[in-house]
Amino acid sequence: MNLGHADEDVALFPALCWGQRHLWLRHSDLPVGARPEYNIDLRVEPPLGATVASLCTTVDTLVQRHEALRTTFGYVAGSAVQRVLSPGPVTCDVVELGNRPGAQEDAVREFVAVPFDLTVAPPLRARVLTHAHQPVLLIIVVHHVAVDDWAISRLNHEFMTIHASVTALRQVILPAVRTQPSDLARYEATEEARSMNRRALAYWDSYLERIPGDVFTERKPRTPGEPVAFSASLVSAKAAAAVRRLAGRHRAWPVTVHAAAFSALLAACTGSEEPSFLSYGANRDADLRAEVVTNEAQPLPLRVPGTTAETTFADVVRHIARCADEAATYSPCAYDEVLEAVAAHSARRGVGLRLGVYFNYLNYAPAPHGMAADGLAWHAEPADWAVQADDVYFRVHEYRDGIVITINAMSTVMGRRDVERFLRGFEDLLLTQADSADHLTIAEVAELAGFGRRRSDDSVALSHPAERCLAGHPNVRMARVFSHPDGTTHANVTVTDPDLTPALLRLHVVEQLFDHTGMRCPGEFTTYSDVPMAPGDLAAWAAMPALHRGDGLASVELEPVSEADIALHEAVTAANGLTGLSMAQSYVSAGGRLMNVPLVQNILRDNGWTGARLRLLASALPLRGVAMRLTGADPATPGLS
């Protein structure tokens, strides 16, 4: 895709809605082959009297009513925009199944697995499966950017209403669509909405100050033959009633009980005293957002501080309730700008601020699930999900007659046994707490689930990697990193080059240790020309004259040198209209906007490079460090789609 179109006026096109931005960035960041991760398949059993024509006409009417189902995305003059296509008939495939066993599932699987090209085609397609030329199943595949769970429910209801009218040859009577995504985007551009967004961003900026760098203080290398990730589900009929009892006892919503159980298990599994994760907010409370068919849900951070071994489940429930109510006030906001705040905090703190754990709750009660039996089931390796390099995705489906909990977890943070313990521990925690007035502690939750309390020694986890990294610098003779009681760290470094400043040392540490679990850059650097007699004694260093002392946050002018440096420098400059870019800056610190990351990736791809993933550009990693991680690509690889 071209960077801009000279013959088009960006003012003619609405920007992406705040909620759409999350899925657009996630979609664009994935290789084309993994993008079906965001395909949602809706399977419709043909109503009595349905024909291929009646089903296709119904789909056409739905698409005509809702702009989200006929919107493409792209860039005009360097700005991300929506392009709403004119209503028209949807190409509806018809596939005759014949009598081959498994033909129906094969036809569904093949249709769902095709990625969307969101820059040229609408995010919906349909296929009618027939047997003896009679419809047996309608498959509608829609990209997640166009719908969330609320929107799917509305489309299901409207489909049945429309189809009944079509088959009866009656006029379709439905309430007019009051708000389209383009209307919402135009509202979000008003001063009223921008002011609301600024308040929300100020809240999240303050909230991020207290988010730990990584809830998983321990990661393990993947063993040979082990899957990249695991996926499993657990069905429990008894847990639904247990959640309702707990919700009544704690005067909380069921989602709060589920989130508290997840937080408690996360603390038990990781040993973290501040379990933090991203929780999806529906954002359907405001009048303008209440009825628009699009994706309004987006993930925002939630933390439970002070979670010790003695913290009780009731404590966690109370904290989640307070945090959720507060967060809901500030949930409608520009997702990309929250992510930019995460990147800014990461850069200032010199820590890989990794928010890779997701919690999602979907309430389908009072509808029944019709579950035949309780139990745990393993799924195929979630290969497309794993490409995103998140850590854990945990989803709760709640029905009238039970719950279905599903987890995807990278094998570097959870093994197969850990995944099973987490799921069974979640169910056991709910059942145990519902049947007892005693409140389990986190230590007891860990025992219940079969997790040991794994706590890392922070001084070792945070200090030693930076010390070894500094010692490996070609112009460093010796380095020692000291931890102080207030949690800060200080690096004393003997250098052979007196021009090696704290800023250059900090750049080296962040570049080299960005992917290291628990990495934290020292808060202060002091350089010396000599080695003390007792390097392990802080006082021995203090007795020597220093060359430089500072936090390393001073700007460093660093020109692109390697081919990858030059390619990344040109792409970031072109996509964002920047000048005077230093390769020592992170993408966001340099002024790069995350909504322009797909443009950066596309420019790089056109010039034969891949690897500038969203997680790298939305981080503390200097641009030179991003360039180090680029790899050559086939220029024929598809670009933005």
C-alpha positions as CSV (number, residue, x, y, z in Angstrom):
1,M,0.0,0.0,0.0
2,N,1.2,3.5,-0.8
3,L,2.1,5.8,2.1
4,G,-0.5,8.4,0.9
5,H,-2.8,9.3,-2.0
6,A,-2.3,12.7,-3.4
7,D,-5.7,12.7,-5.2
8,E,-7.7,12.1,-1.9
9,D,-8.5,14.3,0.9
10,V,-8.1,12.7,4.3
11,A,-10.9,14.9,5.7
12,L,-13.3,12.9,3.6
13,F,-12.7,9.7,5.5
14,P,-13.4,9.0,9.2
15,A,-10.6,7.8,11.3
16,L,-10.7,4.4,12.9
17,C,-12.9,4.2,16.0
18,W,-11.0,3.8,19.3
19,G,-12.2,0.2,19.6
20,Q,-11.3,-0.7,16.0
21,R,-7.7,0.4,16.5
22,H,-6.9,-2.5,18.8
23,L,-7.9,-5.2,16.2
24,W,-6.5,-3.3,13.2
25,L,-3.0,-3.1,14.9
26,R,-3.1,-6.7,16.0
27,H,-4.3,-7.9,12.6
28,S,-1.7,-5.9,10.7
29,D,1.1,-7.1,12.9
30,L,0.5,-10.8,12.1
31,P,1.9,-12.6,9.1
32,V,-0.8,-13.1,6.5
33,G,-1.0,-16.8,7.3
34,A,-1.8,-16.2,11.0
35,R,-4.5,-13.6,10.4
36,P,-7.4,-16.1,10.6
37,E,-6.8,-15.9,14.3
38,Y,-9.3,-13.0,14.2
39,N,-11.8,-14.7,12.0
40,I,-15.1,-15.5,13.7
41,D,-17.4,-18.1,12.2
42,L,-21.1,-17.8,12.7
43,R,-23.0,-21.0,11.9
44,V,-26.6,-20.6,11.1
45,E,-28.9,-23.6,10.8
46,P,-31.3,-22.7,8.0
47,P,-34.8,-21.9,9.3
48,L,-37.8,-23.8,8.1
49,G,-38.5,-22.9,4.5
50,A,-35.1,-21.4,3.8
51,T,-33.6,-21.5,0.4
52,V,-30.2,-20.5,-0.9
53,A,-31.7,-17.3,-2.2
54,S,-33.5,-16.4,1.0
55,L,-30.3,-16.9,3.1
56,C,-28.2,-14.8,0.7
57,T,-30.8,-12.0,0.6
58,T,-30.8,-12.0,4.4
59,V,-27.0,-11.6,4.5
60,D,-27.3,-8.8,1.9
61,T,-29.8,-6.9,4.1
62,L,-27.6,-7.2,7.2
63,V,-24.6,-5.9,5.3
64,Q,-26.7,-3.0,3.9
65,R,-27.9,-2.0,7.4
66,H,-24.5,-2.1,9.1
67,E,-21.5,-0.2,7.7
68,A,-19.1,-2.2,9.9
69,L,-19.8,-5.2,7.6
70,R,-18.8,-3.3,4.5
71,T,-15.9,-1.2,5.7
72,T,-12.3,-1.5,4.6
73,F,-9.2,0.1,6.3
74,G,-6.2,1.8,5.0
75,Y,-4.2,5.0,4.9
76,V,-4.8,8.4,3.2
77,A,-2.0,10.9,3.4
78,G,-0.4,8.9,6.2
79,S,-3.5,8.7,8.4
80,A,-5.4,5.5,9.2
81,V,-9.0,5.7,7.9
82,Q,-12.2,3.8,7.4
83,R,-13.6,3.4,3.8
84,V,-17.3,2.6,3.9
85,L,-18.3,0.7,0.7
86,S,-21.6,1.3,-0.9
87,P,-24.3,-1.4,-0.2
88,G,-24.3,-4.2,-2.7
89,P,-24.9,-7.9,-2.9
90,V,-22.5,-10.1,-1.0
91,T,-20.8,-12.8,-2.9
92,C,-22.3,-15.9,-1.3
93,D,-20.5,-19.2,-2.1
94,V,-22.6,-22.3,-2.6
95,V,-20.9,-25.6,-2.0
96,E,-22.7,-28.9,-2.6
97,L,-21.5,-31.4,0.0
98,G,-22.4,-34.7,-1.6
99,N,-22.1,-37.8,0.4
100,R,-18.4,-37.8,1.4
101,P,-18.0,-38.3,5.2
102,G,-16.6,-35.2,6.8
103,A,-17.4,-33.0,3.8
104,Q,-19.3,-30.4,5.9
105,E,-16.6,-29.8,8.5
106,D,-13.9,-29.7,5.8
107,A,-15.9,-27.1,3.9
108,V,-16.3,-25.0,7.0
109,R,-12.7,-25.3,8.1
110,E,-11.4,-24.3,4.7
111,F,-13.7,-21.3,4.5
112,V,-12.8,-20.0,8.0
113,A,-9.1,-20.4,7.4
114,V,-8.9,-17.8,4.6
115,P,-7.4,-14.5,5.9
116,F,-9.2,-11.2,5.2
117,D,-7.5,-8.5,3.2
118,L,-9.0,-5.6,5.1
119,T,-7.6,-3.0,2.8
120,V,-9.6,-4.0,-0.3
121,A,-12.4,-6.3,0.8
122,P,-15.1,-6.0,3.5
123,P,-14.7,-8.0,6.7
124,L,-17.5,-10.5,6.0
125,R,-18.1,-13.3,3.6
126,A,-20.7,-16.0,3.4
127,R,-21.1,-19.6,2.2
128,V,-24.1,-21.8,1.9
129,L,-23.6,-25.6,2.2
130,T,-26.1,-27.7,0.5
131,H,-27.0,-31.3,0.2
132,A,-29.1,-32.4,-2.8
133,H,-29.2,-28.7,-3.5
134,Q,-31.0,-27.9,-0.3
135,P,-29.3,-25.6,2.3
136,V,-28.1,-27.4,5.4
137,L,-25.8,-24.7,6.9
138,L,-25.0,-21.1,6.4
139,I,-21.4,-20.0,7.3
140,I,-20.8,-16.3,7.9
141,V,-17.1,-15.5,8.6
142,V,-16.6,-12.0,10.0
143,H,-13.4,-10.3,11.1
144,H,-13.3,-9.4,14.8
145,V,-12.6,-5.8,13.9
146,A,-16.2,-5.5,12.7
147,V,-17.9,-7.2,15.7
148,D,-17.7,-7.9,19.4
149,D,-19.8,-10.2,21.4
150,W,-22.6,-7.7,21.8
151,A,-22.7,-7.0,18.1
152,I,-22.8,-10.7,17.3
153,S,-25.9,-11.1,19.5
154,R,-27.6,-8.3,17.7
155,L,-26.7,-9.7,14.2
156,N,-28.1,-13.1,15.2
157,H,-31.4,-11.5,16.3
158,E,-31.7,-9.4,13.2
159,F,-30.9,-12.3,10.9
160,M,-33.8,-14.3,12.2
161,T,-36.2,-11.3,11.9
162,I,-35.0,-10.4,8.4
163,H,-35.2,-14.0,7.2
164,A,-38.7,-14.5,8.5
165,S,-39.8,-11.4,6.5
166,V,-37.9,-12.5,3.4
167,T,-39.5,-16.0,3.3
168,A,-43.0,-14.6,4.0
169,L,-42.5,-11.9,1.3
170,R,-43.1,-9.2,3.9
171,Q,-41.4,-5.9,4.3
172,V,-38.5,-6.1,6.8
173,I,-39.4,-4.0,9.8
174,L,-36.5,-3.3,12.2
175,P,-35.6,-0.2,14.2
176,A,-33.4,2.2,12.2
177,V,-29.7,2.0,12.8
178,R,-29.0,5.1,14.9
179,T,-25.2,5.0,15.0
180,Q,-22.7,3.7,12.5
181,P,-18.9,3.3,13.2
182,S,-18.2,6.4,11.0
183,D,-20.6,8.4,13.2
184,L,-18.8,7.2,16.3
185,A,-15.4,8.1,14.7
186,R,-16.6,11.6,13.9
187,Y,-17.8,12.0,17.5
188,E,-14.4,10.8,18.8
189,A,-12.8,13.6,16.8
190,T,-14.9,16.3,18.7
191,E,-13.4,18.4,21.5
192,E,-15.9,16.7,23.9
193,A,-14.6,13.3,23.1
194,R,-10.9,14.4,22.9
195,S,-11.3,15.9,26.4
196,M,-12.7,12.6,27.7
197,N,-9.8,10.8,26.1
198,R,-7.3,13.1,27.7
199,R,-8.8,12.4,31.1
200,A,-8.7,8.7,30.5
201,L,-5.1,8.7,29.3
202,A,-4.1,10.7,32.4
203,Y,-5.7,8.0,34.6
204,W,-4.0,5.2,32.7
205,D,-0.7,7.0,32.7
206,S,-0.8,7.2,36.5
207,Y,-2.0,3.6,36.8
208,L,0.9,2.3,34.7
209,E,3.4,3.8,37.2
210,R,2.5,0.9,39.5
211,I,2.3,-1.9,36.9
212,P,5.2,-4.5,37.4
213,G,7.4,-5.2,34.4
214,D,6.4,-8.8,34.0
215,V,4.1,-11.0,36.0
216,F,6.1,-14.0,35.0
217,T,9.4,-13.7,36.8
218,E,10.3,-17.1,35.6
219,R,10.4,-18.4,32.0
220,K,11.8,-21.6,30.7
221,P,13.2,-22.5,27.4
222,R,11.0,-24.7,25.2
223,T,12.1,-28.3,25.2
224,P,12.7,-30.1,21.9
225,G,9.4,-31.4,20.6
226,E,7.3,-29.3,23.0
227,P,4.5,-27.3,21.4
228,V,5.0,-23.5,21.2
229,A,1.7,-23.1,23.1
230,F,-1.0,-25.2,24.8
231,S,-4.8,-24.8,24.6
232,A,-7.4,-26.5,26.7
233,S,-11.0,-26.0,28.0
234,L,-12.8,-27.1,31.1
235,V,-16.6,-27.4,31.3
236,S,-18.2,-27.2,34.7
237,A,-22.0,-27.2,35.5
238,K,-21.5,-26.9,39.2
239,A,-19.3,-23.8,38.9
240,A,-22.0,-21.6,37.5
241,A,-24.2,-22.0,40.6
242,A,-21.1,-21.6,42.8
243,V,-20.3,-18.2,41.1
244,R,-23.9,-17.0,41.7
245,R,-23.6,-17.9,45.4
246,L,-20.3,-16.1,45.7
247,A,-21.6,-13.1,43.8
248,G,-24.5,-12.8,46.2
249,R,-22.3,-13.3,49.2
250,H,-19.8,-10.6,48.2
251,R,-22.4,-8.4,46.6
252,A,-20.5,-8.4,43.4
253,W,-21.1,-9.1,39.7
254,P,-20.3,-12.6,38.5
255,V,-17.5,-11.2,36.3
256,T,-15.9,-9.8,39.4
257,V,-15.9,-13.3,41.0
258,H,-14.3,-14.8,37.9
259,A,-11.7,-12.1,37.6
260,A,-10.8,-12.5,41.3
261,A,-10.5,-16.3,40.8
262,F,-8.2,-15.7,37.8
263,S,-6.1,-13.2,39.8
264,A,-5.7,-15.6,42.7
265,L,-4.7,-18.4,40.4
266,L,-2.3,-16.1,38.5
267,A,-0.7,-15.1,41.8
268,A,-0.5,-18.8,42.9
269,C,1.0,-19.8,39.6
270,T,3.6,-17.0,39.2
271,G,4.4,-16.1,42.8
272,S,3.8,-12.4,41.8
273,E,2.8,-10.1,44.6
274,E,1.2,-7.8,42.1
275,P,-0.6,-10.0,39.6
276,S,-1.4,-7.8,36.6
277,F,-3.3,-8.6,33.4
278,L,-5.3,-7.0,30.6
279,S,-9.0,-7.2,31.0
280,Y,-11.5,-6.5,28.2
281,G,-14.0,-3.8,28.8
282,A,-17.3,-3.9,26.8
283,N,-17.6,-0.1,26.5
284,R,-21.3,-0.4,25.8
285,D,-22.5,1.9,28.6
286,A,-22.4,5.3,26.8
287,D,-25.5,6.1,24.7
288,L,-23.6,6.6,21.4
289,R,-21.7,3.3,21.8
290,A,-24.6,1.3,23.2
291,E,-26.0,0.1,19.9
292,V,-23.4,0.5,17.2
293,V,-22.3,-2.7,15.4
294,T,-18.5,-2.7,15.5
295,N,-15.9,-3.9,18.0
296,E,-16.0,-1.7,21.1
297,A,-14.2,-4.1,23.4
298,Q,-10.5,-3.4,24.1
299,P,-8.1,-4.7,26.8
300,L,-6.9,-2.4,29.5
301,P,-4.6,-3.1,32.5
302,L,-5.8,-4.4,35.9
303,R,-3.5,-5.0,38.9
304,V,-4.0,-6.5,42.4
305,P,-1.2,-5.0,44.5
306,G,0.0,-6.4,47.8
307,T,-1.0,-10.0,47.0
308,T,0.9,-12.0,49.6
309,A,0.6,-15.6,50.7
310,E,-1.8,-14.4,53.4
311,T,-4.1,-12.4,51.1
312,T,-7.5,-14.0,51.0
313,F,-9.8,-14.6,48.1
314,A,-12.3,-12.2,49.7
315,D,-9.6,-9.5,49.7
316,V,-9.0,-10.1,46.0
317,V,-12.7,-9.9,45.2
318,R,-13.0,-6.6,47.0
319,H,-10.0,-5.1,45.2
320,I,-11.2,-6.3,41.8
321,A,-14.6,-4.7,42.4
322,R,-13.0,-1.4,43.3
323,C,-10.6,-1.4,40.4
324,A,-13.2,-2.5,37.8
325,D,-15.7,0.2,38.8
326,E,-12.9,2.8,38.5
327,A,-11.5,1.5,35.3
328,A,-14.9,1.4,33.6
329,T,-15.1,5.1,34.0
330,Y,-11.9,5.5,31.9
331,S,-12.3,2.5,29.6
332,P,-13.6,4.3,26.5
333,C,-10.3,5.7,25.2
334,A,-7.9,5.5,22.2
335,Y,-6.3,2.1,22.6
336,D,-3.2,3.0,20.6
337,E,-2.6,6.0,22.9
338,V,-2.8,3.8,26.0
339,L,-0.2,1.5,24.3
340,E,2.0,4.5,23.6
341,A,1.8,5.4,27.3
342,V,2.9,1.8,28.1
343,A,5.9,2.3,25.7
344,A,6.8,5.6,27.4
345,H,6.7,4.1,30.8
346,S,8.8,1.2,29.6
347,A,11.4,3.6,28.2
348,R,11.6,5.7,31.3
349,R,11.9,2.7,33.6
350,G,14.3,0.8,31.5
351,V,12.3,-2.3,31.9
352,G,10.4,-4.5,29.4
353,L,6.9,-3.6,30.5
354,R,5.3,-6.8,29.3
355,L,1.5,-6.9,29.4
356,G,0.9,-10.3,27.8
357,V,-1.8,-11.9,30.0
358,Y,-5.4,-11.4,28.9
359,F,-8.7,-12.1,30.8
360,N,-12.0,-12.1,28.9
361,Y,-15.4,-12.7,30.3
362,L,-18.5,-13.4,28.1
363,N,-21.9,-13.7,29.7
364,Y,-24.4,-15.8,27.8
365,A,-26.8,-16.4,30.7
366,P,-29.7,-17.0,30.8
367,A,-29.1,-19.0,27.6
368,P,-28.2,-22.7,28.3
369,H,-25.1,-24.3,27.0
370,G,-26.6,-27.8,26.9
371,M,-23.3,-29.3,28.1
372,A,-23.5,-33.0,28.1
373,A,-20.8,-33.6,30.7
374,D,-18.2,-31.8,32.7
375,G,-14.5,-32.3,32.0
376,L,-11.3,-31.0,30.5
377,A,-10.5,-31.2,26.8
378,W,-7.3,-30.4,25.0
379,H,-7.3,-28.5,21.7
380,A,-4.9,-28.4,18.8
381,E,-1.8,-26.2,19.3
382,P,-2.9,-22.6,18.9
383,A,-0.3,-21.8,16.3
384,D,-1.9,-18.6,14.9
385,W,-2.4,-17.2,18.5
386,A,1.1,-18.0,19.4
387,V,2.5,-15.9,16.6
388,Q,1.4,-12.8,18.6
389,A,3.9,-13.7,21.3
390,D,1.4,-13.1,24.2
391,D,1.8,-15.2,27.3
392,V,-1.7,-16.2,28.4
393,Y,-5.3,-15.7,27.1
394,F,-8.0,-16.8,29.5
395,R,-11.6,-16.7,28.6
396,V,-14.8,-17.5,30.6
397,H,-18.1,-18.3,28.9
398,E,-20.9,-18.2,31.4
399,Y,-24.2,-19.9,30.7
400,R,-27.3,-20.6,32.8
401,D,-26.3,-24.2,33.3
402,G,-22.5,-24.0,33.5
403,I,-19.3,-22.3,32.6
404,V,-16.7,-23.0,29.9
405,I,-13.2,-21.8,30.7
406,T,-10.5,-21.8,28.0
407,I,-6.8,-21.0,28.2
408,N,-4.1,-20.5,25.7
409,A,-0.6,-20.4,27.2
410,M,2.9,-20.2,25.8
411,S,4.9,-23.2,26.8
412,T,7.7,-20.8,28.1
413,V,5.4,-19.7,30.9
414,M,3.1,-22.7,31.4
415,G,3.7,-26.4,30.7
416,R,1.0,-28.9,30.0
417,R,0.6,-29.8,33.7
418,D,0.5,-26.1,34.6
419,V,-2.4,-25.5,32.2
420,E,-4.4,-28.3,33.6
421,R,-3.7,-27.2,37.2
422,F,-4.8,-23.7,36.3
423,L,-8.1,-24.8,34.9
424,R,-8.9,-27.4,37.5
425,G,-7.7,-25.0,40.3
426,F,-10.0,-22.3,38.9
427,E,-13.0,-24.6,39.2
428,D,-11.9,-26.0,42.6
429,L,-11.4,-22.5,44.0
430,L,-15.0,-21.5,43.0
431,L,-16.5,-24.6,44.4
432,T,-14.5,-24.6,47.6
433,Q,-15.3,-20.9,48.4
434,A,-19.0,-21.3,47.6
435,D,-19.3,-24.2,50.0
436,S,-17.3,-22.6,52.9
437,A,-17.5,-19.4,54.9
438,D,-13.7,-19.6,55.3
439,H,-11.7,-17.5,52.9
440,L,-8.8,-19.3,51.3
441,T,-5.5,-17.5,51.3
442,I,-3.3,-17.3,48.2
443,A,-1.0,-19.9,49.8
444,E,-3.9,-22.2,50.2
445,V,-5.1,-21.5,46.6
446,A,-1.6,-22.5,45.4
447,E,-1.8,-25.8,47.4
448,L,-5.3,-26.4,46.1
449,A,-4.2,-26.1,42.5
450,G,-0.9,-27.9,43.0
451,F,1.3,-24.9,42.4
452,G,4.4,-24.3,44.5
453,R,4.9,-20.7,45.7
454,R,7.7,-19.7,43.3
455,R,9.2,-16.4,44.3
456,S,12.3,-15.1,42.7
457,D,15.0,-13.3,44.6
458,D,14.5,-9.8,43.1
459,S,18.0,-8.6,43.8
460,V,19.4,-11.5,41.8
461,A,16.8,-11.4,39.1
462,L,17.2,-7.7,38.5
463,S,20.9,-7.1,39.1
464,H,22.9,-10.0,37.7
465,P,21.7,-9.8,34.0
466,A,22.6,-6.1,33.8
467,E,25.9,-6.7,35.5
468,R,26.9,-9.4,33.1
469,C,25.6,-7.4,30.2
470,L,27.7,-4.3,31.2
471,A,30.8,-6.5,31.8
472,G,30.4,-7.7,28.2
473,H,30.7,-4.3,26.7
474,P,34.0,-4.0,24.7
475,N,35.0,-0.9,26.5
476,V,34.2,-2.1,30.0
477,R,36.8,-3.7,32.3
478,M,34.5,-4.4,35.3
479,A,30.9,-3.8,36.3
480,R,29.0,-4.2,39.6
481,V,25.3,-3.6,40.1
482,F,24.2,-2.8,43.6
483,S,20.6,-3.1,44.9
484,H,19.4,-0.6,47.5
485,P,16.7,-1.1,50.2
486,D,14.3,1.2,48.3
487,G,14.4,-1.1,45.3
488,T,16.6,1.0,43.1
489,T,19.8,-0.3,41.5
490,H,23.1,1.5,40.8
491,A,25.8,0.4,38.3
492,N,29.4,1.1,39.0
493,V,31.5,0.6,35.9
494,T,35.2,0.7,35.1
495,V,35.7,1.8,31.5
496,T,38.6,1.9,29.1
497,D,37.0,4.7,27.1
498,P,36.4,7.9,29.1
499,D,33.7,9.0,26.6
500,L,31.6,6.0,27.5
501,T,28.7,7.9,29.2
502,P,25.8,6.6,31.3
503,A,23.5,7.2,28.3
504,L,25.6,4.9,26.1
505,L,25.7,2.3,28.9
506,R,22.0,2.4,29.4
507,L,21.5,2.1,25.6
508,H,23.7,-1.0,25.6
509,V,21.8,-2.7,28.5
510,V,18.3,-2.0,27.1
511,E,19.3,-3.2,23.6
512,Q,20.9,-6.4,24.9
513,L,18.5,-7.4,27.7
514,F,15.2,-6.3,26.2
515,D,13.9,-9.9,26.0
516,H,15.4,-11.0,29.3
517,T,12.8,-12.0,31.9
518,G,12.8,-9.6,34.8
519,M,15.2,-7.2,33.0
520,R,15.5,-3.8,34.7
521,C,18.0,-1.2,33.7
522,P,20.0,0.3,36.6
523,G,18.6,3.6,37.7
524,E,22.0,5.2,37.9
525,F,25.4,4.7,36.3
526,T,28.8,5.9,37.6
527,T,31.9,5.3,35.5
528,Y,35.5,5.1,36.7
529,S,38.9,4.7,35.2
530,D,40.2,2.3,37.9
531,V,39.1,-0.9,39.5
532,P,38.6,-0.8,43.3
533,M,40.5,-3.2,45.6
534,A,37.2,-4.6,46.8
535,P,34.7,-4.5,43.8
536,G,31.9,-6.0,45.9
537,D,32.1,-3.1,48.4
538,L,30.0,-0.1,47.5
539,A,32.2,2.1,49.7
540,A,35.3,1.1,47.8
541,W,33.8,2.5,44.6
542,A,32.6,5.7,46.3
543,A,36.2,6.4,47.5
544,M,37.4,6.7,43.9
545,P,37.1,9.7,41.6
546,A,34.2,9.3,39.1
547,L,34.3,10.1,35.4
548,H,30.6,10.3,34.8
549,R,27.5,9.9,36.9
550,G,23.8,10.0,35.7
551,D,20.6,8.0,35.1
552,G,21.5,7.5,31.4
553,L,18.3,9.2,30.1
554,A,20.2,12.0,28.3
555,S,19.6,11.9,24.6
556,V,22.2,10.2,22.4
557,E,22.7,11.1,18.7
558,L,23.1,7.8,16.9
559,E,23.1,7.7,13.1
560,P,22.0,4.6,11.2
561,V,25.0,2.5,10.1
562,S,24.0,-1.0,9.1
563,E,21.6,-1.8,6.2
564,A,18.9,-2.7,8.6
565,D,19.5,0.6,10.5
566,I,19.1,2.6,7.3
567,A,16.0,0.7,6.2
568,L,14.3,1.1,9.6
569,H,15.3,4.8,9.9
570,E,13.8,5.5,6.4
571,A,10.6,3.6,7.2
572,V,10.0,5.3,10.5
573,T,10.8,8.7,9.1
574,A,8.6,8.3,6.1
575,A,5.6,6.8,7.9
576,N,5.6,9.5,10.6
577,G,6.9,12.6,8.8
578,L,9.8,12.9,11.3
579,T,13.2,14.5,11.0
580,G,16.3,14.3,13.1
581,L,15.7,10.7,14.2
582,S,18.3,9.1,16.5
583,M,18.6,5.3,16.5
584,A,19.2,5.5,20.2
585,Q,15.5,6.5,20.7
586,S,12.6,4.1,21.0
587,Y,10.0,4.3,18.3
588,V,7.5,6.1,20.6
589,S,10.2,8.3,22.2
590,A,11.2,9.4,18.7
591,G,7.7,10.6,17.9
592,G,6.5,7.5,16.1
593,R,2.7,6.9,16.4
594,L,1.5,3.3,16.9
595,M,-1.3,3.7,14.4
596,N,1.4,4.2,11.8
597,V,3.2,0.9,12.7
598,P,1.4,-0.9,9.8
599,L,2.9,1.7,7.4
600,V,6.3,1.2,8.9
601,Q,6.0,-2.6,8.4
602,N,4.7,-2.2,4.9
603,I,7.6,0.1,3.8
604,L,10.1,-2.3,5.3
605,R,8.5,-5.2,3.6
606,D,8.6,-3.5,0.3
607,N,12.3,-3.1,0.8
608,G,12.9,-6.7,1.8
609,W,12.8,-6.5,5.6
610,T,10.5,-8.1,8.3
611,G,10.6,-8.3,12.0
612,A,9.5,-4.8,13.2
613,R,6.8,-6.3,15.3
614,L,4.3,-4.1,17.2
615,R,5.6,-5.4,20.6
616,L,9.1,-4.1,19.7
617,L,8.0,-0.7,18.5
618,A,5.6,-0.3,21.5
619,S,8.4,-0.8,24.0
620,A,11.6,0.7,25.5
621,L,13.8,-1.0,22.8
622,P,15.9,1.6,20.9
623,L,15.5,1.7,17.2
624,R,19.0,0.3,16.7
625,G,17.9,-2.7,18.8
626,V,14.8,-3.1,16.6
627,A,17.0,-3.0,13.6
628,M,19.2,-5.8,15.1
629,R,16.1,-8.0,15.1
630,L,15.1,-7.4,11.5
631,T,15.5,-10.1,8.9
632,G,15.6,-10.1,5.2
633,A,12.2,-10.8,3.5
634,D,10.9,-11.7,0.1
635,P,9.8,-8.4,-1.5
636,A,6.9,-10.3,-3.0
637,T,5.4,-11.0,0.4
638,P,2.0,-9.4,0.7
639,G,1.9,-6.1,2.4
640,L,-0.9,-4.5,4.3
641,S,-3.9,-6.7,4.3
